[in-house]
């Protein structure tokens, strides 16, 4: 049996275990990335365990989320991460240089390597044949100090692309079609591998859109072959020496195969509030948004914005629309200026934002109450835009640009002759200027660098070892597909406190249940009840850290999203799955749960839970590896690392 690209990379990086689906393995990590939202925790871990220097080939801190700097808290975070980067040998990308995933694909990603990123959209670098996996900041920090990455051997889901996209139809539409077919849970436990003749017709930036949104399928990551298209891209980035050919064997076998004919696709839209609520753009042409945003790590390439400019040229943005555009990197921004594209955009009435995440995470351009936004980003969860009552529709840059002119969601093919868009492509050679990246070698004496930590930055919360008897009260019961944005929302007014754990914790479930924080403060030990796919979305580890900070010891669910489950373990919270899902209906908020002989029960991976006041007893499963169990028993990853590095 031949090997897929996925299994070739895993096999070449395997440190422990065997590649049997469902079994835990450990792989070597070559690179890591973290942003100014997730990297603060990583830097604090390095500081807490007295690390000498990072042991990866390259680790990068990107300042790309909180670049608006609405208060000194953001500036403090950036200064701390800059000095931590200098101290521990990490590359530091300055604010305005670009969005982490987009920029990493341009300047660092290498075919055949493994990269772990403290952000769920790390899979973007899969566009160049790199196995790029999103994770929590704690796990990334462990890999930075030389730990391998422990993962369950994934299944490999093959999305076979045939045909060629027609003008006016974009790679974003391929992603939305995959979501329509598979749903946000269709890729759980799998790595998505894109193959087929259609792949050869897609540029690396188009592939990046698909790899980026593979996480929305619930997949571990997405990956493309490293072929002549990849070689051309790396050559244009003056990195041709990083290219290696990486293709699946002709007889490679996959766990599941779906086929998408690119020639048959048409512009699609994801309706609020899930990326898999997909319909044709023409079916929602009556939707009239207040704003349109073209950007994010999903769709902010030169060719994305060039296509939008071709549609906008000679027209004015509709009087009821606020159009904003954010290039993915400084490199793209400079090319847009040099080629006169920026002038066309500004003349049309577009507002140009800096190269950052911005509206995608609710930092700037927040919609009005009950407003409607059309965006090229990757998620449209309720509240992610910074306004809980707003509705966000996900589209391609072409659909976004046409919508900005007409004032309603518009298939660009109904607006103009889109044949001109077929000529829009990436530059033959990019302008390479890495002056906004501070390299580890730029500091002569790293060990003498003083970490500058503002008053807003609190210490990492920690707890003692797992208790042998747990008695905890349920503070909330939730449904299916609860996202990390539901648990701890985005938006500049909240995220500015991300490194101030006591202050940040005040916003736990603030939109879902505004009474929760006051109630949980009155309890010493608590539990949370969730449904299917609990914790999907962002890798934001605070969704696990903050409940732990308030004393949460148990999280019951029908199933967990991969990254969030990993974060729960890192922060010492037992992620218990109902053995019989019907038991979910028998328990409620304010129930008191009692677990006895915890240490013996977790060893058996079956935990019996009692609810004395209901005379109820039910069985849960602890689906963790031996390593994860040891981390849980020690009270979390910080204790584990400190004990190991003594």
C-alpha positions as CSV (number, residue, x, y, z in Angstrom):
1,X,0.0,0.0,0.0
2,X,1.4,3.4,-1.0
3,X,1.6,6.3,1.4
4,X,-0.3,9.6,1.4
5,X,1.6,12.9,1.8
6,X,0.4,13.0,5.4
7,X,1.7,9.6,6.3
8,X,5.1,10.2,4.6
9,X,5.6,13.3,6.8
10,X,4.5,11.6,10.0
11,X,6.6,8.6,9.3
12,X,9.7,10.7,8.7
13,X,9.1,12.6,12.0
14,X,7.9,9.7,14.2
15,X,9.6,9.6,17.7
16,X,7.2,7.3,19.6
17,X,4.4,4.9,18.8
18,X,3.1,3.2,15.7
19,X,1.0,4.7,12.9
20,X,-2.1,2.8,13.7
21,X,-5.3,4.9,13.5
22,X,-6.5,5.9,16.9
23,X,-3.2,5.2,18.7
24,X,-1.1,8.0,20.2
25,X,2.1,8.9,18.6
26,X,4.8,11.5,19.2
27,X,6.3,13.5,16.3
28,X,9.2,15.8,16.0
29,X,8.3,19.5,15.6
30,X,10.4,21.6,13.3
31,X,8.8,25.0,13.6
32,X,6.3,26.8,15.8
33,X,4.3,30.0,15.7
34,X,2.3,32.0,18.1
35,X,0.5,35.4,18.0
36,X,0.1,38.2,20.5
37,X,-3.0,36.5,21.8
38,X,-1.6,33.0,22.3
39,X,2.2,33.6,22.5
40,X,2.0,35.4,25.9
41,X,1.2,32.2,27.6
42,X,4.0,30.4,25.6
43,X,6.5,33.0,26.7
44,X,5.4,32.7,30.3
45,X,5.8,28.9,30.2
46,X,9.4,29.4,28.9
47,X,10.0,31.8,31.8
48,X,8.3,29.5,34.4
49,X,10.4,26.5,33.6
50,X,13.7,28.5,33.3
51,X,14.2,27.5,29.7
52,X,17.6,28.3,28.1
53,X,16.6,28.7,24.4
54,X,14.1,27.2,22.0
55,X,15.1,23.9,20.4
56,X,13.2,24.2,17.2
57,X,14.6,25.1,13.7
58,X,12.5,28.2,13.9
59,X,9.9,29.6,16.3
60,X,8.1,32.9,15.6
61,X,6.1,35.3,17.6
62,X,3.7,37.4,15.4
63,X,2.1,40.6,16.5
64,X,-1.0,40.5,14.4
65,X,-4.2,40.4,16.5
66,X,-4.0,43.3,19.0
67,X,-2.2,45.7,16.7
68,X,-4.9,48.4,17.1
69,X,-3.4,49.0,20.6
70,X,-6.5,50.5,22.1
71,X,-4.8,50.8,25.4
72,X,-1.4,50.3,27.1
73,X,-2.3,46.6,27.9
74,X,-1.7,45.8,24.3
75,X,1.6,47.6,24.2
76,X,2.7,45.8,27.4
77,X,2.0,42.5,25.8
78,X,4.0,43.3,22.7
79,X,7.0,44.5,24.8
80,X,6.9,41.4,26.9
81,X,6.8,39.1,23.8
82,X,9.6,41.1,22.1
83,X,11.9,40.8,25.1
84,X,10.9,37.1,25.5
85,X,11.7,36.5,21.8
86,X,15.2,38.0,22.3
87,X,15.8,36.1,25.5
88,X,14.8,32.6,24.2
89,X,15.8,32.7,20.5
90,X,12.5,33.3,18.9
91,X,11.9,35.3,15.7
92,X,9.7,38.4,16.4
93,X,7.4,39.8,13.7
94,X,6.6,43.4,14.4
95,X,3.0,44.8,14.3
96,X,2.0,45.7,10.7
97,X,4.3,43.1,9.1
98,X,1.4,40.7,8.5
99,X,-1.0,38.0,9.7
100,X,0.8,35.1,11.3
101,X,-0.5,32.3,9.0
102,X,-0.3,34.3,5.8
103,X,3.2,35.6,6.6
104,X,4.5,32.2,7.8
105,X,3.5,30.6,4.6
106,X,5.4,33.3,2.7
107,X,8.6,33.4,4.7
108,X,9.1,30.3,6.8
109,X,6.9,27.3,5.8
110,X,8.8,24.4,4.2
111,X,7.5,21.3,2.4
112,X,7.9,18.0,4.3
113,X,8.3,19.7,7.7
114,X,6.0,19.7,10.8
115,X,4.9,23.0,12.4
116,X,2.8,23.5,15.5
117,X,1.0,26.8,15.9
118,X,-0.8,28.3,18.9
119,X,-3.8,29.3,16.7
120,X,-6.4,27.1,15.1
121,X,-5.7,28.4,11.5
122,X,-2.1,27.2,11.5
123,X,-3.1,24.7,8.8
124,X,-2.6,27.6,6.2
125,X,1.0,26.5,5.7
126,X,-0.3,23.2,4.4
127,X,-0.5,25.0,1.1
128,X,3.2,24.4,0.6
129,X,3.2,20.7,1.7
130,X,4.0,21.4,5.4
131,X,2.1,19.5,8.1
132,X,0.9,22.5,10.1
133,X,-1.2,21.8,13.1
134,X,-3.0,24.2,15.4
135,X,-2.8,23.7,19.2
136,X,-2.9,25.4,22.5
137,X,-0.2,27.8,23.5
138,X,0.9,25.5,26.3
139,X,1.4,22.6,24.0
140,X,3.4,24.8,21.6
141,X,5.6,26.0,24.4
142,X,6.3,22.4,25.3
143,X,7.5,21.7,21.7
144,X,9.6,24.9,21.8
145,X,11.6,23.4,24.7
146,X,12.2,20.1,22.9
147,X,9.1,18.0,23.7
148,X,7.7,16.2,20.8
149,X,4.0,16.7,19.8
150,X,1.7,14.0,21.0
151,X,-1.3,13.3,18.8
152,X,-3.7,10.5,17.9
153,X,-2.7,8.9,14.6
154,X,-5.2,10.6,12.3
155,X,-7.3,9.2,9.5
156,X,-6.6,10.8,6.1
157,X,-9.6,12.3,4.3
158,X,-8.9,12.8,0.6
159,X,-10.6,15.7,-1.1
160,X,-10.0,15.0,-4.8
161,X,-10.3,18.1,-7.0
162,X,-11.1,17.8,-10.7
163,X,-11.7,20.3,-13.4
164,X,-10.9,24.0,-13.2
165,X,-12.6,27.0,-11.5
166,X,-14.5,29.3,-13.8
167,X,-13.9,33.1,-13.6
168,X,-15.9,34.6,-10.8
169,X,-15.6,31.4,-8.7
170,X,-12.9,31.2,-6.1
171,X,-11.0,28.8,-3.9
172,X,-13.2,30.1,-1.0
173,X,-16.1,28.5,-2.8
174,X,-14.3,25.1,-2.8
175,X,-13.9,25.4,1.0
176,X,-17.6,26.3,1.4
177,X,-18.6,23.4,-0.9
178,X,-16.5,21.0,1.3
179,X,-18.3,22.4,4.4
180,X,-21.7,22.0,2.7
181,X,-20.9,18.3,2.0
182,X,-19.1,17.4,5.2
183,X,-20.3,19.9,7.9
184,X,-18.2,21.4,10.7
185,X,-17.8,17.9,12.2
186,X,-17.1,16.0,9.0
187,X,-13.3,16.1,9.4
188,X,-13.0,15.3,13.1
189,X,-10.1,12.9,13.7
190,X,-8.8,13.4,10.2
191,X,-6.2,15.3,8.2
192,X,-7.6,16.6,4.9
193,X,-5.3,15.9,1.9
194,X,-6.1,17.6,-1.3
195,X,-5.2,15.7,-4.5
196,X,-6.3,15.4,-8.1
197,X,-5.8,17.2,-11.4
198,X,-7.7,20.2,-10.1
199,X,-4.9,20.9,-7.6
200,X,-2.5,21.7,-10.4
201,X,-4.8,24.6,-11.5
202,X,-4.6,26.3,-8.0
203,X,-1.9,28.8,-7.0
204,X,-0.3,28.5,-3.5
205,X,-2.4,31.4,-2.3
206,X,-5.6,29.7,-3.5
207,X,-4.4,26.5,-1.8
208,X,-3.8,28.5,1.3
209,X,-7.5,29.4,1.5
210,X,-8.4,25.8,1.4
211,X,-5.8,24.7,3.9
212,X,-6.8,27.5,6.2
213,X,-10.4,26.5,6.3
214,X,-9.8,22.8,6.7
215,X,-10.0,23.4,10.5
216,X,-13.6,24.5,10.0
217,X,-14.4,20.9,9.0
218,X,-13.2,19.9,12.4
219,X,-10.1,18.4,10.8
220,X,-6.6,18.3,12.4
221,X,-5.2,20.1,9.4
222,X,-5.2,20.3,5.6
223,X,-2.3,19.7,3.3
224,X,-1.4,19.9,-0.4
225,X,1.3,18.3,-2.5
226,X,4.6,20.1,-2.9
227,X,4.8,20.3,-6.7
228,X,5.9,22.6,-9.5
229,X,3.4,25.2,-8.4
230,X,4.9,25.1,-4.9
231,X,8.4,25.5,-6.4
232,X,7.3,28.5,-8.4
233,X,5.9,30.2,-5.3
234,X,9.0,29.5,-3.2
235,X,11.2,30.8,-6.0
236,X,9.1,34.0,-6.1
237,X,9.8,34.3,-2.4
238,X,13.5,33.8,-3.0
239,X,13.3,30.5,-1.1
240,X,13.7,28.0,-3.9
241,X,16.3,26.1,-1.8
242,X,13.5,25.2,0.6
243,X,11.5,23.3,-2.0
244,X,11.4,19.5,-2.2
245,X,8.9,17.5,-4.2
246,X,6.4,15.8,-2.0
247,X,3.6,13.8,-3.7
248,X,1.3,11.0,-2.6
249,X,2.2,7.6,-4.0
250,X,0.1,6.5,-7.0
251,X,-1.4,3.7,-4.9
252,X,-1.9,5.8,-1.8
253,X,-4.9,4.7,0.2
254,X,-7.2,7.0,2.1
255,X,-9.8,6.4,4.8
256,X,-12.4,8.4,2.9
257,X,-12.5,10.1,-0.5
258,X,-14.8,12.9,-1.7
259,X,-14.6,14.5,-5.1
260,X,-15.3,18.1,-6.0
261,X,-15.5,19.1,-9.6
262,X,-14.2,22.7,-9.7
263,X,-15.9,23.3,-13.1
264,X,-19.3,22.8,-11.6
265,X,-18.9,25.2,-8.7
266,X,-20.5,28.6,-8.4
267,X,-20.2,31.3,-5.9
268,X,-21.4,30.2,-2.4
269,X,-22.2,31.9,0.9
270,X,-22.1,30.6,4.5
271,X,-25.0,32.0,6.4
272,X,-25.0,32.9,10.1
273,X,-23.9,31.5,12.5
274,X,-21.9,28.5,11.2
275,X,-19.5,28.1,8.3
276,X,-21.4,25.0,7.1
277,X,-24.7,26.7,6.5
278,X,-23.9,27.0,2.9
279,X,-26.1,28.2,0.0
280,X,-25.6,29.7,-3.4
281,X,-24.9,33.4,-3.5
282,X,-27.9,33.9,-5.7
283,X,-30.2,32.4,-3.1
284,X,-29.4,35.2,-0.6
285,X,-29.4,38.1,-3.0
286,X,-32.0,39.9,-0.8
287,X,-29.5,40.2,2.1
288,X,-28.4,43.8,2.4
289,X,-25.3,44.2,4.7
290,X,-24.1,47.3,6.5
291,X,-20.4,46.4,5.9
292,X,-18.1,44.3,3.7
293,X,-14.7,43.2,4.8
294,X,-12.0,41.7,2.4
295,X,-9.1,40.3,4.3
296,X,-8.1,37.9,7.2
297,X,-5.7,34.9,7.0
298,X,-8.2,33.3,4.6
299,X,-8.4,35.8,1.8
300,X,-5.9,38.6,1.8
301,X,-3.5,37.6,-0.9
302,X,-2.3,39.9,-3.7
303,X,-4.5,38.0,-6.2
304,X,-7.6,38.1,-3.9
305,X,-7.4,41.9,-3.6
306,X,-6.4,42.3,-7.3
307,X,-9.6,40.5,-8.3
308,X,-11.7,42.7,-5.9
309,X,-10.1,45.8,-7.4
310,X,-11.0,44.7,-11.0
311,X,-14.6,44.4,-9.9
312,X,-14.6,47.7,-8.0
313,X,-12.7,49.7,-10.7
314,X,-14.9,52.4,-12.2
315,X,-17.6,52.0,-9.5
316,X,-18.3,53.5,-6.1
317,X,-19.1,51.6,-3.0
318,X,-22.8,51.6,-2.3
319,X,-24.0,54.4,0.0
320,X,-25.2,52.0,2.7
321,X,-22.0,49.9,2.7
322,X,-18.8,50.4,4.7
323,X,-16.1,48.6,2.7
324,X,-12.8,47.8,4.4
325,X,-9.8,45.9,3.0
326,X,-6.8,44.5,4.9
327,X,-3.8,43.0,3.0
328,X,-2.4,39.8,4.5
329,X,1.1,41.1,4.8
330,X,3.4,44.1,4.3
331,X,4.7,42.4,1.2
332,X,1.3,42.3,-0.4
333,X,0.6,45.9,0.7
334,X,3.8,47.1,-1.0
335,X,2.9,45.3,-4.3
336,X,-0.6,46.8,-4.2
337,X,0.9,50.2,-3.9
338,X,3.5,49.7,-6.6
339,X,1.0,48.3,-9.1
340,X,-1.5,51.1,-8.6
341,X,-4.1,48.7,-7.2
342,X,-4.4,50.6,-3.9
343,X,-5.3,53.8,-5.7
344,X,-8.1,52.0,-7.5
345,X,-9.5,50.7,-4.3
346,X,-9.3,54.0,-2.5
347,X,-11.0,55.7,-5.5
348,X,-13.9,53.3,-5.3
349,X,-14.5,54.3,-1.7
350,X,-12.8,51.4,0.1
351,X,-11.0,52.0,3.4
352,X,-7.6,50.4,3.8
353,X,-6.7,48.7,7.1
354,X,-3.3,47.6,8.3
355,X,-2.0,44.1,7.7
356,X,-3.6,42.4,10.7
357,X,-6.4,40.1,11.8
358,X,-8.7,43.0,12.8
359,X,-12.4,42.5,12.0
360,X,-12.1,38.7,11.8
361,X,-11.5,38.5,15.6
362,X,-13.7,41.5,16.4
363,X,-10.9,44.0,16.8
364,X,-12.3,47.0,14.8
365,X,-15.2,47.3,12.3
366,X,-17.6,45.8,14.8
367,X,-21.1,45.7,13.2
368,X,-24.0,47.7,14.7
369,X,-26.6,46.0,16.9
370,X,-28.5,43.5,14.8
371,X,-26.2,44.5,11.9
372,X,-25.2,42.4,8.9
373,X,-21.7,42.0,7.7
374,X,-20.3,40.2,4.6
375,X,-16.7,39.0,5.1
376,X,-14.1,36.9,3.4
377,X,-12.9,35.5,6.8
378,X,-13.3,31.9,8.0
379,X,-15.7,32.0,10.9
380,X,-19.1,33.6,11.5
381,X,-19.9,32.4,15.0
382,X,-22.3,34.6,17.0
383,X,-20.4,37.3,18.7
384,X,-17.1,36.7,16.9
385,X,-17.4,40.0,15.1
386,X,-17.5,41.9,18.4
387,X,-21.3,42.3,18.4
388,X,-23.4,39.4,19.8
389,X,-26.5,40.3,17.8
390,X,-24.8,40.8,14.4
391,X,-25.1,38.3,11.5
392,X,-22.0,37.5,9.4
393,X,-22.0,36.0,5.9
394,X,-18.8,34.3,4.6
395,X,-18.0,34.8,0.9
396,X,-15.2,35.0,-1.6
397,X,-13.4,38.3,-2.4
398,X,-15.2,38.4,-5.8
399,X,-18.6,38.1,-4.1
400,X,-17.6,40.6,-1.5
401,X,-16.5,43.2,-4.0
402,X,-19.7,42.9,-6.1
403,X,-21.8,43.1,-2.9
404,X,-20.0,46.3,-1.9
405,X,-21.1,48.0,-5.1
406,X,-24.7,46.7,-5.4
407,X,-25.6,46.9,-1.7
408,X,-26.9,43.3,-1.5
409,X,-25.2,39.9,-1.7
410,X,-24.2,39.6,-5.4
411,X,-22.8,36.9,-7.5
412,X,-20.1,38.8,-9.4
413,X,-21.1,37.0,-12.6
414,X,-24.5,38.8,-12.4
415,X,-22.7,42.1,-12.2
416,X,-20.1,42.1,-14.9
417,X,-18.1,40.2,-17.4
418,X,-15.9,38.2,-15.1
419,X,-13.6,36.9,-17.8
420,X,-11.1,39.6,-16.9
421,X,-10.6,38.0,-13.5
422,X,-9.0,34.9,-15.1
423,X,-5.9,37.1,-15.8
424,X,-5.4,38.0,-12.2
425,X,-2.4,36.2,-10.7
426,X,0.3,36.5,-8.1
427,X,3.5,38.4,-8.9
428,X,6.3,36.5,-10.7
429,X,8.7,37.7,-8.0
430,X,7.8,39.1,-4.7
431,X,9.6,42.0,-3.0
432,X,11.4,40.4,-0.1
433,X,12.0,42.6,2.9
434,X,12.3,40.9,6.3
435,X,13.4,44.0,8.1
436,X,10.3,43.9,10.3
437,X,11.3,40.4,11.6
438,X,13.8,40.6,14.4
439,X,15.9,37.5,14.2
440,X,17.4,35.6,17.1
441,X,20.9,36.3,15.9
442,X,20.3,40.1,16.2
443,X,20.8,39.9,20.0
444,X,24.4,39.4,21.1
445,X,23.8,38.2,24.6
446,X,20.3,36.6,24.9
447,X,20.7,35.5,28.5
448,X,21.3,39.1,29.6
449,X,18.0,40.3,28.0
450,X,15.6,41.5,30.7
451,X,12.0,40.5,30.3
452,X,9.8,43.6,30.4
453,X,6.5,42.7,31.9
454,X,3.8,45.3,32.4
455,X,1.5,45.4,35.4
456,X,-1.3,44.0,33.3
457,X,0.4,40.7,32.8
458,X,-0.5,38.3,35.6
459,X,1.2,35.0,36.4
460,X,0.0,31.7,35.0
461,X,-2.8,30.2,37.1
462,X,-2.0,26.7,38.5
463,X,-3.6,24.0,40.6
464,X,-2.4,21.1,42.7
465,X,-2.5,17.4,41.7
466,X,-5.7,15.6,40.9
467,X,-7.8,15.1,44.0
468,X,-8.9,11.5,44.9
469,X,-12.4,12.7,45.7
470,X,-14.1,15.4,43.7
471,X,-17.4,17.1,44.7
472,X,-18.4,19.8,42.2
473,X,-21.5,21.8,41.3
474,X,-22.5,22.3,37.7
475,X,-22.5,26.0,36.9
476,X,-23.9,25.8,33.3
477,X,-25.4,23.3,30.9
478,X,-24.8,24.0,27.2
479,X,-25.9,22.5,23.8
480,X,-24.0,21.3,20.8
481,X,-21.2,23.0,18.9
482,X,-20.3,25.4,21.7
483,X,-17.3,27.5,20.4
484,X,-14.4,29.0,22.2
485,X,-15.9,32.3,21.3
486,X,-19.0,31.4,23.3
487,X,-16.8,30.5,26.3
488,X,-14.6,33.6,26.1
489,X,-15.5,36.2,23.4
490,X,-13.3,38.2,21.2
491,X,-13.4,42.0,20.6
492,X,-10.8,44.6,21.5
493,X,-12.6,45.7,24.7
494,X,-12.2,42.1,26.0
495,X,-9.0,40.8,24.4
496,X,-6.9,43.6,25.7
497,X,-7.1,41.8,29.0
498,X,-5.9,38.5,27.6
499,X,-2.7,38.5,29.7
500,X,-4.5,39.7,32.9
501,X,-6.1,36.4,33.9
502,X,-8.2,37.7,36.9
503,X,-9.6,40.5,34.7
504,X,-10.0,38.3,31.6
505,X,-11.8,35.7,33.6
506,X,-14.6,38.2,34.4
507,X,-15.8,37.7,30.8
508,X,-16.2,33.9,31.0
509,X,-19.5,33.0,29.2
510,X,-20.4,36.7,29.5
511,X,-22.9,36.6,26.5
512,X,-24.2,33.0,27.1
513,X,-24.9,33.5,30.8
514,X,-24.1,36.9,32.4
515,X,-24.7,35.5,35.8
516,X,-22.2,32.7,35.6
517,X,-19.1,34.5,37.0
518,X,-20.8,35.7,40.1
519,X,-22.2,32.2,40.7
520,X,-18.9,30.4,40.1
521,X,-17.0,32.7,42.4
522,X,-19.2,31.4,45.2
523,X,-18.1,27.9,44.6
524,X,-14.8,26.2,45.5
525,X,-15.2,23.4,43.0
526,X,-17.4,23.4,39.8
527,X,-18.3,21.5,36.7
528,X,-19.5,22.4,33.2
529,X,-21.9,20.3,31.0
530,X,-21.6,20.5,27.2
531,X,-23.0,18.6,24.2
532,X,-21.5,17.5,21.0
533,X,-18.3,19.0,19.6
534,X,-17.7,21.1,22.7
535,X,-15.0,23.8,22.3
536,X,-14.8,24.0,18.5
537,X,-13.2,27.0,16.8
538,X,-10.3,29.0,18.1
539,X,-7.3,27.4,19.9
540,X,-7.7,30.0,22.6
541,X,-6.5,28.1,25.7
542,X,-8.2,30.6,27.9
543,X,-11.4,28.7,27.2
544,X,-9.9,26.0,29.5
545,X,-7.6,28.2,31.6
546,X,-10.3,30.5,32.9
547,X,-12.7,27.8,34.1
548,X,-9.7,26.2,35.9
549,X,-8.9,29.6,37.4
550,X,-12.4,29.6,39.0
551,X,-12.1,26.1,40.3
552,X,-13.7,24.0,37.5
553,X,-12.5,20.4,37.8
554,X,-14.8,18.5,35.4
555,X,-16.2,19.1,32.0
556,X,-18.9,16.6,30.8
557,X,-19.6,16.5,27.1
558,X,-20.9,14.2,24.4
559,X,-17.7,14.9,22.5
560,X,-14.9,17.4,22.5
561,X,-13.2,19.4,19.7
562,X,-9.5,18.2,19.5
563,X,-7.7,21.4,20.5
564,X,-10.0,22.3,23.3
565,X,-9.7,18.8,24.8
566,X,-5.9,19.2,24.7
567,X,-6.2,22.5,26.5
568,X,-8.5,21.0,29.2
569,X,-5.9,18.4,29.9
570,X,-3.1,21.0,30.0
571,X,-5.0,22.9,32.6
572,X,-5.9,19.8,34.7
573,X,-9.6,19.6,33.9
574,X,-11.1,16.1,33.5
575,X,-12.7,15.9,30.0
576,X,-15.3,13.2,30.6
577,X,-17.5,11.9,27.8
578,X,-20.9,10.3,28.5
579,X,-20.7,6.6,28.0
580,X,-24.4,6.7,27.3
581,X,-25.3,10.0,25.7
582,X,-28.8,9.8,27.2
583,X,-27.3,10.6,30.5
584,X,-26.8,14.2,29.2
585,X,-30.5,14.7,29.5
586,X,-30.6,13.5,33.2
587,X,-28.2,16.2,34.6
588,X,-28.7,19.9,34.9
589,X,-27.2,23.1,36.2
590,X,-26.8,23.3,40.0
591,X,-26.5,19.5,40.3
592,X,-23.8,18.3,42.6
593,X,-21.5,15.6,41.2
594,X,-19.5,13.3,43.4
595,X,-16.6,11.2,42.1
596,X,-14.9,8.9,44.6
597,X,-11.6,6.9,44.2
598,X,-10.7,9.3,41.4
599,X,-7.1,8.1,40.9
600,X,-8.1,4.5,40.6
601,X,-11.0,5.2,38.3
602,X,-9.1,7.4,35.9
603,X,-6.5,4.6,35.5
604,X,-9.3,2.4,34.2
605,X,-10.5,5.2,31.9
606,X,-14.1,4.8,33.2
607,X,-15.3,7.1,35.8
608,X,-18.6,6.6,37.7
609,X,-20.3,9.9,38.7
610,X,-22.9,10.2,41.4
611,X,-25.6,12.8,41.8
612,X,-26.7,12.2,45.4
613,X,-29.8,14.5,45.5
614,X,-31.2,12.7,42.5
615,X,-30.1,9.3,43.6
616,X,-28.5,9.1,40.2
617,X,-25.4,7.4,39.0
618,X,-23.9,7.4,35.5
619,X,-20.7,6.3,33.8
620,X,-18.3,8.5,31.8
621,X,-15.2,7.7,29.7
622,X,-11.9,9.4,30.0
623,X,-10.5,9.0,26.5
624,X,-6.9,10.0,27.1
625,X,-3.4,8.5,26.5
626,X,-1.1,7.4,29.3
627,X,0.8,10.6,28.9
628,X,-2.3,12.8,29.1
629,X,-3.4,10.9,32.2
630,X,-0.1,11.6,33.9
631,X,-0.5,15.3,33.0
632,X,-4.0,15.3,34.5
633,X,-2.8,13.5,37.7
634,X,-0.1,16.1,38.2
635,X,-2.7,18.9,37.9
636,X,-1.8,20.1,34.4
637,X,1.0,20.7,32.0
638,X,2.8,23.4,34.0
639,X,3.3,21.1,36.9
640,X,4.4,18.3,34.5
641,X,7.0,20.5,32.8
642,X,8.3,21.9,36.1
643,X,8.7,18.4,37.6
644,X,10.4,17.1,34.4
645,X,12.9,20.0,34.2
646,X,13.9,20.0,37.9
